[in-house]
Amino acid sequence: MTEFWQNLTARERAMVTIAGALAVFVFGYFALVRPLVAYERTSESALKRAQAVYQQIAQGAAEVEAARGTKPGRPGAKESLRVAVAQTARDSGVAISRLQPGADGALTVWVESVPSAVFFRWLQELGSAHGIAPVKVLAQKTSAEGRVRVQLEFRGA
């Protein structure tokens, strides 16, 4: 290769060098610059489409909440039975070991071990704050003093 290069005249070497530089420039433009510019344009249009979809969803959600008569994110908003039971249990210090949704909006809850006073406070909080009461309660005293193992069944509205 070096022998070939040495046999070229100065003018031919300059032309080969310019052609090589031009080839590198064209390759760089089509391989790097053009895709980056196209990516920027498509990203901007995708962002605008996503914002339009978000606005439609937010408007639809506001209409649904208005039809329900509640405001989104407000304390009076109706929440699901599962969410209400789980959040109230967490706030009351009751560790739920298992939740099982059932037919017709039923929810079965298992608590492995909880102090009986904490358990009854939790039930009272469910009733007063959310108007939820269990339809079936199976409680069993554990080996630890004052603690119970409980299985509850709630029915959805």
Sequence and secondary structure as in RCSB ss.txt:
>XXXX:A:sequence
MTEFWQNLTARERAMVTIAGALAVFVFGYFALVRPLVAYERTSESALKRAQAVYQQIAQGAAEVEAARGTKPGRP
GAKESLRVAVAQTARDSGVAISRLQPGADGALTVWVESVPSAVFFRWLQELGSAHGIAPVKVLAQKTSAEGRVRV
QLEFRGA
>XXXX:A:secstr
 HHHHHHS HHHHHHHHHHHHHHHHHHHIIIIIHHHHHHHHHHHHHHHHHHHHHHHHHHHHHHHHHHHT  TTST
TS   HHHHHHHHHHHHT    EEEE GGG EEEEEEEEEHHHHHHHHHHIIIII    SEEEEEE SSTTEEEE
EEEE   
